[in-house]
Amino acid sequence: MEKAISLGKIKKRYSWANFFISLFILLFSLMCLLPMVLTLMVSISDESAIMRNGYSFFPQKYSLYAYELMFQGDSSVVRGYTVSVLITVVGTLAAVLITSLAAYTLANKSVQYRSKLGLVFFVPMIFSAGMVPWYLICSRLGLRDNVWALLIPNLLFSPFNLFLVRNYMSGLPDSLRESATIDGANDALIAFRIYLPLSLPVIATIGLFYGLGYWNDWWNAIMLIDQKRLYPIQYLLLQLRSQISMLRDLQYLAGAGYVTPPSESLKMATAVITIGPIVLLYPFLQRYYIKGMVVGSVKG
Amino acid sequence: MSEKSRRTPKHRFLHDVIKNKFSYLITVPALLYVLVFSYFSYPYIAIAFQRYSYQNSTIWSIFTNGNWIGLQNFKFFFQSQYASQITFNTIYLNLLFIMTGTVMSVLLALFLSELRSRRFTKITQSLMLFPNYISWIIVSYMVLSLFSNQYGIINKLLVGSGGKAKNWYVDASVWPAILVFVRIWKGAGMNAIIYLAAIAGLDSTLHEAGQIDGASRFQIATRITLPMIMPTIVIMTMLAVGRIMFGDFGMIYALVGDNGTLYRTTDIIDTYVFRALRQVGDPSQAMAISLFQSVIGFVMVFGSNALVRKLYPDGALY
């Protein structure tokens, strides 16, 4: 009898703890979501409502004006978006190919020098000479003010991702290669028909790493790009943040008969469409990105 | 003696290349990449000891035509007031990030592991990972929507509750706190998932034994789970400490930008080097500061890794 009572007591304490824990987790995750919601709400606010009341979760007047403007005429937002999509797609495909092919060699046990080769890729992970030589080399190679400057430097290859794929491929059974060799398959066939298809989960992971890297990048633009028509969307957003450049950008709209250019809502609308692809890819990010992060951080 | 052992290393390498020509061939793009962007970058370090001229842009001419000035670039930097300020800011901010970030993510991980409802866990986890995926530029927009002088939510709340609006973007003293907050907001979710994976990987027999012996859930969490994931915590923390000399350029530049009034508390080595290179346009000066950062950073990385290896041999990076 006594035992039953004490168990009841524990149960009760547990439920309080449960409540507190759930509340804490709930509050933190809401905190992660709310700024995003605010950005969305401002982007669909009427500009005059923002001017009067500031940013608000519940705008007094809704308007999709900012989104209409964004896709009108020779909009810098559309151009920036196109540049970003282009470099993300091309860059990610190239990066994944370069990385997984090199990873195949590092995992190939018939290559005697594979660990020395691995060392060549490992040293740059430990010691980097920093941004100055990097900038000088890019300039020297002509990676300035052209689309290659957005594609190649920094993002096209990462030794970290290489080792992620290598480790995965090393975990595949050796008998795969042996039996394929006995059946007369050459190296190319083994790589493309056996190892790469079997490594699809980890290739998806590094694809997301690279893809997110390209999509979110503005470092290459800030260092190497001067021409406005080559600005990727992230860098455009950085530029748009200062009101002045925004107004200058909108002058032609004001000339077209608009009283107040909706600069605040337009800024936030641009931020919203920039998050768009990430929201679309969210299921994949949850599945493959996290796995890579967990594996990579515990053992690089 | 077999033929194999008589071959010189060079011969053996060539033989290996011929035998596995496809394998070696497909490594060429990646090799070329690290060769050009990493190995070719090392000789440029020498310009830290020179007065740079843009005519000497090849590795060769740096050494043949360089205008060597000894340690003058370093002297110039260390005699300025900025040396101590940006070094302090870099280390101080990183320490704040590491301490608050670790506590928060371990706490979140422990709490997440206690949740019973699978659906609730899944939804909240998805939400708290979201900030991890967006760029610092987008984050800066969200920070702006909170702290903006004119339209920001926080000022609105301040005024609404009878206080006075504050111009956050001119007050340097509040920015370390804002940066810590934003850092946790963006990164704690992902780190919590990493710790959660460590918790999920634990052998559950100890927990069961604890339960049978009547330990409370709090006791199980603090006396069993926490000590068992301590290696992961120490390793992750030490690796972060190893990178203490390297600030997060993306974060600082996106949130603070060229707002000089905030430099006192927010300017870090990386942003300073960036300005020396791109705004002042002095690669040699920038290289000198960067070299100072790299050398100390290198020692820190090695030191912390050696410590990890001593404590937990399996956890060392190399």
HADDOCK unambig.tbl for C-alpha pairs under 7 A between the chains (distance, minus, plus):
assign (segid A and resid 21 and name CA) (segid B and resid 111 and name CA) 5.87 0.50 0.50
assign (segid A and resid 22 and name CA) (segid B and resid 115 and name CA) 6.97 0.50 0.50
assign (segid A and resid 25 and name CA) (segid B and resid 124 and name CA) 6.97 0.50 0.50
assign (segid A and resid 26 and name CA) (segid B and resid 124 and name CA) 6.51 0.50 0.50
assign (segid A and resid 29 and name CA) (segid B and resid 124 and name CA) 5.49 0.50 0.50
assign (segid A and resid 29 and name CA) (segid B and resid 127 and name CA) 5.32 0.50 0.50
assign (segid A and resid 29 and name CA) (segid B and resid 128 and name CA) 4.74 0.50 0.50
assign (segid A and resid 32 and name CA) (segid B and resid 127 and name CA) 6.37 0.50 0.50
assign (segid A and resid 32 and name CA) (segid B and resid 128 and name CA) 5.46 0.50 0.50
assign (segid A and resid 32 and name CA) (segid B and resid 131 and name CA) 6.49 0.50 0.50
assign (segid A and resid 32 and name CA) (segid B and resid 185 and name CA) 6.37 0.50 0.50
assign (segid A and resid 33 and name CA) (segid B and resid 127 and name CA) 6.23 0.50 0.50
assign (segid A and resid 35 and name CA) (segid B and resid 142 and name CA) 5.61 0.50 0.50
assign (segid A and resid 39 and name CA) (segid B and resid 142 and name CA) 6.65 0.50 0.50
assign (segid A and resid 54 and name CA) (segid B and resid 150 and name CA) 6.82 0.50 0.50
assign (segid A and resid 54 and name CA) (segid B and resid 151 and name CA) 3.78 0.50 0.50
assign (segid A and resid 54 and name CA) (segid B and resid 152 and name CA) 6.35 0.50 0.50
assign (segid A and resid 55 and name CA) (segid B and resid 145 and name CA) 6.75 0.50 0.50
assign (segid A and resid 55 and name CA) (segid B and resid 151 and name CA) 5.28 0.50 0.50
assign (segid A and resid 55 and name CA) (segid B and resid 152 and name CA) 5.97 0.50 0.50
assign (segid A and resid 55 and name CA) (segid B and resid 153 and name CA) 6.19 0.50 0.50
assign (segid A and resid 98 and name CA) (segid B and resid 29 and name CA) 6.37 0.50 0.50
assign (segid A and resid 98 and name CA) (segid B and resid 30 and name CA) 6.11 0.50 0.50
assign (segid A and resid 99 and name CA) (segid B and resid 30 and name CA) 6.87 0.50 0.50
assign (segid A and resid 101 and name CA) (segid B and resid 26 and name CA) 5.73 0.50 0.50
assign (segid A and resid 101 and name CA) (segid B and resid 27 and name CA) 6.56 0.50 0.50
assign (segid A and resid 102 and name CA) (segid B and resid 26 and name CA) 6.01 0.50 0.50
assign (segid A and resid 102 and name CA) (segid B and resid 27 and name CA) 4.43 0.50 0.50
assign (segid A and resid 102 and name CA) (segid B and resid 30 and name CA) 6.53 0.50 0.50
assign (segid A and resid 105 and name CA) (segid B and resid 23 and name CA) 5.15 0.50 0.50
assign (segid A and resid 105 and name CA) (segid B and resid 24 and name CA) 6.88 0.50 0.50
assign (segid A and resid 105 and name CA) (segid B and resid 27 and name CA) 6.84 0.50 0.50
assign (segid A and resid 111 and name CA) (segid B and resid 16 and name CA) 6.69 0.50 0.50
assign (segid A and resid 111 and name CA) (segid B and resid 20 and name CA) 6.51 0.50 0.50
assign (segid A and resid 112 and name CA) (segid B and resid 16 and name CA) 6.60 0.50 0.50
assign (segid A and resid 121 and name CA) (segid B and resid 34 and name CA) 6.98 0.50 0.50
assign (segid A and resid 124 and name CA) (segid B and resid 38 and name CA) 5.91 0.50 0.50
assign (segid A and resid 128 and name CA) (segid B and resid 38 and name CA) 6.88 0.50 0.50
assign (segid A and resid 129 and name CA) (segid B and resid 41 and name CA) 6.28 0.50 0.50
assign (segid A and resid 129 and name CA) (segid B and resid 42 and name CA) 5.87 0.50 0.50
assign (segid A and resid 129 and name CA) (segid B and resid 45 and name CA) 6.81 0.50 0.50
assign (segid A and resid 130 and name CA) (segid B and resid 290 and name CA) 6.46 0.50 0.50
assign (segid A and resid 132 and name CA) (segid B and resid 283 and name CA) 6.34 0.50 0.50
assign (segid A and resid 132 and name CA) (segid B and resid 286 and name CA) 6.82 0.50 0.50
assign (segid A and resid 132 and name CA) (segid B and resid 287 and name CA) 5.88 0.50 0.50
assign (segid A and resid 133 and name CA) (segid B and resid 41 and name CA) 5.16 0.50 0.50
assign (segid A and resid 133 and name CA) (segid B and resid 44 and name CA) 5.55 0.50 0.50
assign (segid A and resid 134 and name CA) (segid B and resid 37 and name CA) 6.50 0.50 0.50
assign (segid A and resid 134 and name CA) (segid B and resid 41 and name CA) 6.36 0.50 0.50
assign (segid A and resid 140 and name CA) (segid B and resid 57 and name CA) 6.72 0.50 0.50
assign (segid A and resid 157 and name CA) (segid B and resid 30 and name CA) 6.85 0.50 0.50
assign (segid A and resid 187 and name CA) (segid B and resid 22 and name CA) 6.48 0.50 0.50
assign (segid A and resid 188 and name CA) (segid B and resid 22 and name CA) 6.63 0.50 0.50
assign (segid A and resid 216 and name CA) (segid B and resid 134 and name CA) 6.95 0.50 0.50
assign (segid A and resid 216 and name CA) (segid B and resid 135 and name CA) 5.13 0.50 0.50
assign (segid A and resid 234 and name CA) (segid B and resid 137 and name CA) 6.65 0.50 0.50
assign (segid A and resid 238 and name CA) (segid B and resid 137 and name CA) 6.21 0.50 0.50
assign (segid A and resid 271 and name CA) (segid B and resid 138 and name CA) 6.12 0.50 0.50
assign (segid A and resid 275 and name CA) (segid B and resid 134 and name CA) 6.90 0.50 0.50
assign (segid A and resid 294 and name CA) (segid B and resid 194 and name CA) 5.20 0.50 0.50
assign (segid A and resid 299 and name CA) (segid B and resid 315 and name CA) 6.99 0.50 0.50
assign (segid A and resid 299 and name CA) (segid B and resid 317 and name CA) 6.98 0.50 0.50
assign (segid A and resid 300 and name CA) (segid B and resid 317 and name CA) 6.52 0.50 0.50
